């Protein structure tokens, strides 16, 4: 073998050794993991919203008592009018059963003002008597006065001593429509033709009121919790007031007592 051939083979062998070494080093080199994708930003939590609990409400149930024997109610003096005489009506100023008084309006006197209901209150003239005799209404509420009688009546409305309305109502006429006004107080209706015909409307500024029924009991529902003045009114015995506290989801039991000597002044 010539010297030049031997040199060529030696250089080729060195090249193969170097290539193999490089290939080994590349395989042995530890792999560097790829960088993870940036984490998504987590939005900040919204502050908790306090539960909106409506103001608590409570109820009142009660009775109105009369201390002493009730005054006798006599037949009405209707004169010679044959239509009115036929009804044979009795005075209904004081109606008492088992010591409890009917037709007493009990209201929350200092409640928050509220809009008048869209539904009107109604009074009918029947047998020369206003029916119902006692009602309550919210300021601004509509009043309809009807007649079922075949004779002429006259609807004369007073607020205190002031006339607020005065109109004749013939038989079969349309209902008279008016509002009870914007002031708290007593609206009194009277027929100038038949002066025993009376009706009273207690005008208040809120819907929290009740009227005693035949059993002398009343109920007022949905009153916002708080302290109030409770006022009772009767056409003969007048007003009685008391302080009450309404507790949410509770029913307050109350009792109002009139004396036979009490008078509406």
C-alpha positions as CSV (number, residue, x, y, z in Angstrom):
1,X,0.0,0.0,0.0
2,X,1.4,3.3,-1.0
3,X,2.0,6.0,1.5
4,X,-0.6,8.3,0.0
5,X,-3.4,5.6,0.1
6,X,-2.6,4.9,3.7
7,X,-3.0,8.6,4.6
8,X,-6.3,8.8,2.7
9,X,-7.7,5.9,4.7
10,X,-6.6,7.3,8.0
11,X,-8.3,10.6,7.3
12,X,-11.5,8.8,6.3
13,X,-11.5,6.8,9.5
14,X,-11.0,10.0,11.6
15,X,-13.9,11.7,9.8
16,X,-16.2,8.7,10.6
17,X,-15.2,8.8,14.3
18,X,-15.9,12.5,14.6
19,X,-19.4,12.2,12.9
20,X,-20.3,9.3,15.2
21,X,-19.3,11.3,18.3
22,X,-21.3,14.3,17.3
23,X,-24.4,12.2,16.7
24,X,-24.1,10.7,20.2
25,X,-23.7,14.0,21.8
26,X,-26.9,15.3,20.1
27,X,-28.9,12.3,21.3
28,X,-27.6,12.6,24.9
29,X,-28.3,16.3,25.3
30,X,-31.4,16.7,27.6
31,X,-34.4,18.2,25.9
32,X,-35.7,21.5,27.2
33,X,-39.5,21.5,27.5
34,X,-41.3,24.1,25.6
35,X,-42.6,27.0,27.6
36,X,-46.2,26.6,28.7
37,X,-48.7,29.0,27.2
38,X,-49.4,32.0,29.4
39,X,-52.2,31.3,31.9
40,X,-55.5,33.1,31.2
41,X,-56.2,35.9,33.6
42,X,-59.0,35.1,36.1
43,X,-61.4,38.0,36.4
44,X,-61.7,39.4,39.9
45,X,-64.7,38.2,41.8
46,X,-67.5,40.7,42.1
47,X,-68.3,41.8,45.6
48,X,-71.3,39.9,47.0
49,X,-74.7,41.5,46.6
50,X,-76.6,41.8,49.8
51,X,-80.0,40.1,49.6
52,X,-82.7,42.7,49.2
53,X,-85.3,41.7,51.9
54,X,-88.4,43.8,51.7
55,X,-89.4,45.6,54.8
56,X,-91.3,43.3,57.1
57,X,-95.0,43.5,57.4
58,X,-97.4,42.6,60.2
59,X,-101.1,42.6,60.9
60,X,-103.6,43.8,63.4
61,X,-106.7,41.9,64.6
62,X,-109.0,43.4,67.2
63,X,-112.4,44.0,68.7
64,X,-114.3,47.2,69.8
65,X,-116.2,46.8,73.1
66,X,-118.9,48.9,74.8
67,X,-118.6,49.2,78.5
68,X,-122.2,49.4,79.7
69,X,-125.7,48.8,78.2
70,X,-126.2,50.1,74.7
71,X,-128.7,53.0,74.2
72,X,-132.0,51.8,72.7
73,X,-132.3,52.3,69.0
74,X,-135.8,53.4,68.0
75,X,-137.8,53.3,64.8
76,X,-137.0,56.3,62.5
77,X,-139.5,59.1,62.3
78,X,-140.0,59.1,58.6
79,X,-143.1,61.3,58.5
80,X,-145.9,60.8,56.1
81,X,-143.9,59.7,53.1
82,X,-145.5,56.3,52.1
83,X,-142.4,55.0,50.4
84,X,-140.1,55.6,53.3
85,X,-142.7,54.5,55.9
86,X,-143.1,51.2,54.1
87,X,-139.4,50.3,54.9
88,X,-140.0,50.6,58.6
89,X,-136.4,51.4,59.2
90,X,-134.7,51.6,62.7
91,X,-132.1,54.0,63.9
92,X,-128.7,52.3,63.3
93,X,-126.4,54.8,65.1
94,X,-125.3,52.3,67.7
95,X,-125.4,48.6,66.8
96,X,-124.1,46.2,69.6
97,X,-124.0,42.5,69.8
98,X,-122.5,40.6,72.7
99,X,-120.9,43.8,74.0
100,X,-119.1,44.5,70.7
101,X,-119.8,47.5,68.5
102,X,-120.4,47.4,64.8
103,X,-119.4,50.2,62.3
104,X,-116.3,51.4,64.0
105,X,-113.5,52.5,61.6
106,X,-110.0,51.6,63.0
107,X,-107.1,53.1,61.0
108,X,-103.4,53.6,61.2
109,X,-103.4,57.4,61.7
110,X,-99.8,58.2,60.9
111,X,-99.0,55.7,58.1
112,X,-97.2,56.8,55.0
113,X,-99.4,58.4,52.3
114,X,-100.4,56.1,49.4
115,X,-102.2,56.7,46.1
116,X,-105.9,56.3,46.0
117,X,-107.2,52.9,44.8
118,X,-108.6,52.9,41.3
119,X,-111.7,51.1,42.5
120,X,-114.4,53.6,43.7
121,X,-116.4,53.2,46.9
122,X,-120.2,53.2,46.5
123,X,-123.3,54.2,48.5
124,X,-126.8,53.3,47.5
125,X,-130.0,54.9,48.7
126,X,-132.4,52.0,49.4
127,X,-135.6,52.2,51.4
128,X,-134.7,55.8,52.3
129,X,-131.5,54.7,54.0
130,X,-127.9,55.1,52.9
131,X,-126.2,51.7,52.4
132,X,-123.6,51.2,53.8
133,X,-123.8,53.7,56.5
134,X,-120.1,53.7,57.4
135,X,-117.2,53.4,55.1
136,X,-113.5,54.4,54.8
137,X,-111.6,55.8,51.8
138,X,-108.2,57.0,50.8
139,X,-107.7,60.6,49.9
140,X,-108.6,61.2,46.3
141,X,-110.6,58.1,45.9
142,X,-113.8,58.2,43.8
143,X,-117.2,58.0,45.4
144,X,-120.3,56.8,43.5
145,X,-123.8,57.5,45.0
146,X,-126.6,55.5,43.5
147,X,-130.3,55.3,44.2
148,X,-132.7,52.4,44.1
149,X,-135.7,54.3,45.4
150,X,-138.6,55.5,43.3
151,X,-138.6,59.0,45.0
152,X,-136.5,62.1,44.9
153,X,-133.4,62.3,47.2
154,X,-130.9,65.0,47.7
155,X,-127.2,64.2,48.3
156,X,-125.6,66.8,50.6
157,X,-122.0,66.2,51.5
158,X,-120.2,68.0,54.3
159,X,-116.6,68.0,55.3
160,X,-116.7,69.4,58.9
161,X,-119.3,72.2,58.7
162,X,-118.5,73.0,55.0
163,X,-120.6,71.9,52.1
164,X,-118.5,70.1,49.5
165,X,-121.4,68.8,47.3
166,X,-125.1,69.3,47.1
167,X,-127.2,67.7,44.3
168,X,-130.7,66.3,43.8
169,X,-131.0,62.7,42.6
170,X,-134.3,61.8,41.0
171,X,-135.4,58.1,40.6
172,X,-133.6,56.0,38.0
173,X,-130.9,58.7,37.6
174,X,-127.3,57.9,36.9
175,X,-124.9,57.6,39.8
176,X,-123.4,60.8,41.2
177,X,-119.6,60.7,41.0
178,X,-117.3,62.8,43.2
179,X,-114.0,62.4,45.0
180,X,-113.7,62.3,48.7
181,X,-111.1,65.1,48.7
182,X,-107.5,65.4,49.7
183,X,-107.9,66.0,53.4
184,X,-108.0,63.5,56.2
185,X,-111.2,63.7,58.2
186,X,-114.9,62.8,58.1
187,X,-117.1,63.2,55.1
188,X,-120.8,63.2,56.1
189,X,-123.6,62.6,53.7
190,X,-127.2,63.7,54.4
191,X,-130.4,63.9,52.4
192,X,-132.1,67.3,52.8
193,X,-135.4,65.8,51.8
194,X,-135.2,62.9,54.3
195,X,-133.0,64.2,57.2
196,X,-132.7,60.9,59.0
197,X,-130.7,59.6,56.0
198,X,-127.0,59.8,57.1
199,X,-123.8,58.2,56.0
200,X,-120.2,58.7,57.0
201,X,-116.9,58.2,55.2
202,X,-113.7,58.3,57.2
203,X,-111.1,59.7,54.8
204,X,-107.5,58.6,55.5
205,X,-104.2,58.9,53.6
206,X,-103.3,55.2,53.5
207,X,-105.0,51.9,53.0
208,X,-104.4,50.5,56.5
209,X,-107.8,50.5,58.0
210,X,-110.6,48.2,59.0
211,X,-114.3,48.4,59.9
212,X,-115.9,46.3,62.6
213,X,-118.5,43.9,61.3
214,X,-121.6,42.5,63.0
215,X,-119.4,40.7,65.5
216,X,-117.5,43.9,66.4
217,X,-114.2,42.7,65.1
218,X,-111.8,44.1,62.6
219,X,-108.6,43.2,60.7
220,X,-105.9,45.3,59.1
221,X,-103.3,43.4,57.0
222,X,-99.9,44.2,55.4
223,X,-98.8,47.1,57.7
224,X,-95.1,47.9,57.4
225,X,-93.2,47.2,60.6
226,X,-92.9,50.2,63.0
227,X,-94.6,52.2,65.6
228,X,-97.9,53.8,64.9
229,X,-100.9,55.6,66.3
230,X,-104.0,53.4,66.0
231,X,-107.2,55.5,65.9
232,X,-110.8,54.2,66.3
233,X,-113.8,56.3,65.3
234,X,-117.5,55.8,65.9
235,X,-120.2,58.2,64.9
236,X,-121.7,58.5,68.4
237,X,-118.8,57.6,70.7
238,X,-116.0,59.5,68.8
239,X,-112.3,58.7,68.7
240,X,-110.0,56.5,70.7
241,X,-106.2,56.4,70.1
242,X,-103.4,54.1,71.2
243,X,-99.8,53.5,70.4
244,X,-99.0,50.2,68.7
245,X,-95.8,48.4,67.5
246,X,-96.0,46.3,64.4
247,X,-93.6,43.4,64.2
248,X,-92.7,41.6,60.9
249,X,-94.8,38.4,60.3
250,X,-96.7,38.9,63.5
251,X,-100.4,39.6,64.2
252,X,-101.0,42.1,67.0
253,X,-104.1,41.6,69.0
254,X,-105.8,44.8,70.2
255,X,-109.0,45.8,72.1
256,X,-110.7,49.2,72.0
257,X,-113.3,50.0,74.7
258,X,-115.8,52.8,74.6
259,X,-118.0,54.0,77.5
260,X,-121.6,54.7,77.0
261,X,-120.8,58.2,78.1
262,X,-118.3,58.8,75.3
263,X,-119.4,61.3,72.6
264,X,-118.2,62.3,69.2
265,X,-117.1,65.9,69.6
